[in-house]
Amino acid sequence: MRAPAVVWDSSLLGYDLGGEHPFNPVRLELTIRLATELGVLDGVPLLVPDPASDDELRRIHTDEYLSAVKQAPLAGWDVGHGLGTEDNPVFSDMHESSALVVGSTLLAARKIAEGEATRAVNIAGGLHHAMKNNASGFCVYNDCSVAISWLLDNGFDRVAYVDTDVHHGDGVQTAFYDDPRVLTISLHQHPFTLWPGTGYSGETGDGAAEGTSVNIPLPPRTKDAGWLRAFSAVVPSLLAGFQPQILVTQCGVDSHDEDPLADLALSVDGHRAIYRLLRELADTHAGGKWLAVGGGGYQLIRVVPRSWTHLLATVLDRDVAPEILLPPDWVGTVKRAAPQAEIPAAMTDGADTTFKAWGDGEDDPVDIAIRDTRRAVFPSHGLDPDDPRD
Ligand SMILES: [Zn+2]
């Protein structure tokens, strides 16, 4: 396997929604610092991105919207398109910083498409809520959708997108809702209980794309074992059937128990287990090609840096054992910046990530979601929704 590509440059910290906004770029800085101090990035060249061009952004977004984003910092608050709201405040260099996030995911995609890397990771990406004509959910431009669109024009006819963020991956689903070449799968907290209120199992795709939009809405308080049970009951079979040429994953970590914006109850250990499963699925069903991006995650100190260090390590095949202690230098930096923070000691929450496979005859709260999702989409893929072997 060719060495994985890691995209990172401190200029990506410019995507900063300011003030007390939860989407704080310090989470990226602390992640890179932690990964570096643990040796995960030793000898790994960090690829520096360029901003996406207007032509690249127009793969997904309208001209009218691009103009609004460019003008917003000058125009004040009344520019529409979801800009200037509490979720999506206007900030200086908003267009440039947002285009750079897209450029960074495009660079990762390009490295894989050109055969220079089999896997690539961009923790600054994953802005999965941005829509064609508006900002949404802290996301200005949708790097996931632009990269998938680019892949479709550069040698890939079947792209699978798996979204593990606690929120529904609505922007990416919408962008490819009628495109049978893209299978989107989102696991998220049930839309009845969390913004953006979409992602029901009945949202399955339009026309020829029927069955290629997949949603697994999980009940609040779902823990590692339930999440992994649902994932394993749905995702591997669909990937085996769809045979993607590349797996694109949005790896939001706001599904953690301590995340302030949502109510799933996963652990850092659960996140680590998810990344290992995604890697295995990319190897088994996508020729090893895996493009991983970040996403949500608002426990800036205790969760995001550890979980995404595990992500970087997994992509690089340098898996970090859960019991590894956090490096004193990293702990010292955090203590100086946030003296009140309770800093974890190790790369684990001490959680047990073993889970029972669906179809074992036992009853789990996530089984309603599993059954509904399988019944909604499995028949379109020639799979039997009620047979656990499928
Ligand atoms: Zn999220």
Residues whose N, C-alpha, C, O or C-beta is under 5 A from the ligand:
A	BS01	ZN	D165 V166 H167 G252 D254 G296
